[in-house]
Amino acid sequence: MEYSIFQKLGFFGPTLLFILTTYKLFYKKIFLFAYIIGYFLNSILNKTIKHIVREPRPKNQIMMEDYQTIEHTEKYAMPSGHAQSVAYSTFFLYMTSNIIWTIFSCFIIILTLYQRHSFNRHTMKQLIIGLIVGLIFSFIIFKIAKYYVDTKTDKNIIL
């Protein structure tokens, strides 16, 4: 089966936004460090919630055979890891970058949600909960980094 560029962008949305966000934060070292550590903690949080909730994936999933197989996918789907990751990255871009990059990342969020739902990998509830968890976790990590910058550093040197 041939997939559209939009479906591929949606599938790789978390990776694209990770690369974009690390690039945009390159000269904001404390925020970059917080973002990367938080990104991996966000992934651990996602897997932890999935194993607590244990909500299965929808039936009749469509797989992108070139990139994944049934054996290598998580059997639980609540919350969506793709949605959680793109929301996490987008909030960091929103707080540290300009509106153009935020709009671009919102476009990637839409493509990611569309791909995950149209391929029947997640229900709308799983996608929305993933977005909410990603936003909240990103807000917490960003606020911790901002507090550190505001109270513990010489802003002229760091930023």
N, C-alpha and C positions, 0 to 999 in steps of 0.2 A: 504494500500500500504506500502511496506517495503522500507525504504530509506537506501542508502549506507552510510558508515561512512564518506565518502567525502562530501556527500550532507549535512549531519548533521554538520560536521565541518564548512562547508561554511555558513550554516544558523546561527550557533553560533559563527561565526568568530569575530564579534565585542566584544562579551563577553569574548572570549578566549584571544584576544589581550589586552583587558582592564586589565584582571587579570595578564597576563604576564608583561605588561608594569608597572603596579603598583608594582609588585614584584621586577622587575629590578630597579625601581627608589626608592625603600624603603629607602636606605641610602643616597639618594640625595634629601633631604627634600624639598628644594625650587623647584626643577624640578618636584617632585612628586605633590606638592601642585598646581603648574602651570598646570601640566598635568590633574589632576582631575577637577579643575575648568574649564579648557579649554574643557575637554571632555563634560561636561554638557552644556557649552556655544555652543559647536559645534552641539549638539543635538537641541538646541533652534534655532541656525542659520539654520539648515536643515529644521525644521518645518516652519520657517519664509519664507525661499525661496520657499518651496512647496506651501505655501498659496498665495504667490505673483505670481508665475509662473502658478500654477493650471494645470499642465500637467497630464492627467490621466494615470493610469497604463495600460499596454497592456491588450488586451482581452484574454480570455482563460487561466487565471492564474491557476497554480497548487499550491495547498495549502498543507502544511505539517500539516495535521489534528491534529496530536498529539500535535502540538505547537501553532497553530494559527487557527483562523477562519476568514471568510470574514468580519464579523461584527466588529472585533477588529483590523482591519488593516487600515492604512492610505489610503485614496482614491487617493491622489496625489502621483506622483512618481518621480518628477524632483526636486532635484537630489536624487539619491539613498542614503538613510540613512546608509545602511549597507556599501556601498562603501566608503562613507564619513568617517564613524567611523573607518574602518580598515586602511584607508590611514592616518588618524590623528594619530592613535596609532603607526603605522609603522614608520612614520617620527620621532616620539619621540624616538622610539627604535634605529633608525638609528643614531640619534644625541647623544644618551647617553649610548649606549651599544655596544657590539661587533658585528662583521659581522655575526656570527652564528645565533644570535637572529633576525637580520634583514632578513637573508635568510629565516628563519622559518616563519617570519611574512609575507614575500612576498608569500610564499606558501599558507598561510591562505588567503591572498588577492585573489590569483588565484582561490582558492576553493570558496570563497565568491562570486566573480564575476560570476563564472560558475554556482553556485547554483541559484543566483538571475536571471540570464539570461535563464538558461535551464528550470526553473519553470515559465518562462514568467512573472516574477514580475517586470522586468525593461527592457527597450531597452538598446542597447549598448551606445547610446548617454547619457542616464540617468546615467548609471554606470560610464562612463568616466568623466562626469561633477561632479559626486559625488566624484570620486578620486581626481580630481583637486581641488575642494573646500576644501576637507579634508586636502590635502597637504598644500595648501596655508594657511589655518587657523592654522594648526599645526606649520608651519614655523613662523607665526606671534606670537603665544603664546610662542614658544620656544625662539624666539629672545627677547621678553619682559623678560622672566625669565633669560636668559643669561645676558642681560643688567643689571638686578637687581643684579645678582651674581657678575658680573664684577665691578660694581660701588658702590654698597651699602653694601657689606658684607665682612667679613674677611674670605677669601677663605680657610684658614687653619682650621677654625672651621666648616664651612658649608659643604665643599666638602671633 
